[in-house]
Amino acid sequence: MLPMQPLVTLLSIPSPADGVWNLGPVPIRGYALSIILGIGLAIWIGERRWVARGGTAGEVSDLAIWAVPFGLVGGRLYHVATDWELYFGEGRNPVTALYVWRGGLGIWGAIALGALGVWLGARSRGIKLLPLLDALAPGVLVAQAVGRWGNWFNQELYGRPTDLPWALEIDVAHRPAQYLDVATYHPAFLYECLWNLAAFAVLVWLDRRFRLGHGRVVALYVMLYTAGRGWIENLRIDDVQMNDVLGLRLNVWTSIVLFVLAAAYFAWSTRRHPGREETVRTREPDAEVTPADPTA
């Protein structure tokens, strides 16, 4: 009879030996490819949903010029702000805070500044923000699901040790000091990927079934995502600043607070603005303001 450990190893999920491939002098990074693919899918899904809501084809792609850079900067700022000791502590090199390709994008910073970028672009085009965000929200879940595979390429943000058949193999170089003799861990990236894809399906179904509007799709997005992020975050063993706030990681508290706020907004919006917006614009796309005739 074969011993248990080889069987577990046989059934576990391997990690890539290297997350970077060199195309001549140009490094191709698995983390970056995951982020780029996720963004592309979010734009494609958002475009289709926006046109179905009454928008014009091509507008989401145009607004991505605002949203993507804002989102990347916001995600990095959130990560650095909540884990500043990784870059500014004793013996650290502050320049590494700019090394986005090594991982480290905080989702709520990306959402906040990304939404700001969308608002700036939408405002200049006469587009209402809430129906636009409702159209975009499901695609963001898909982007997050795909982007999580970047953690697999980097062998980071995994969960506690486990010998489950779907455990993730982690190389010694990427293990915490206290777990150097443990080879397999919970694949937190895979759990979040699957959760986000399931949340995407639920969100699209609810939107079609109840014709949600006035920001309620966004509220449900926040509720669904944080419900999964809360329990997945508790599996992780990576060291983070403010790791234990009243017994919970900071990101767990963030998920709890955002879930409550989103649920409150959903209830308020349902009572105040039942149904869906009749128009998604404040003015027609090509409308120009004609000056009043001073002789009239």
Salt bridges, closest charged atoms under 4 A:
GLU59 OE2 - ARG281 NH2 2.64
ASP62 OD2 - ARG125 NH2 3.13
ASP83 OD2 - HIS79 ND1 3.93
GLU192 OE2 - ARG148 NE 3.12
ASP207 OD2 - ARG49 NH2 2.77
ASP207 OD1 - ARG276 NH2 2.84
GLU233 OE1 - ARG229 NE 2.84
GLU233 OE1 - ARG236 NH1 3.33
GLU233 OE2 - ARG249 NE 2.90
ASP238 OD1 - ARG236 NE 3.05
ASP238 OD2 - ARG249 NH2 3.42
GLU277 OE1 - ARG53 NH2 3.01
GLU277 OE2 - HIS214 ND1 3.73
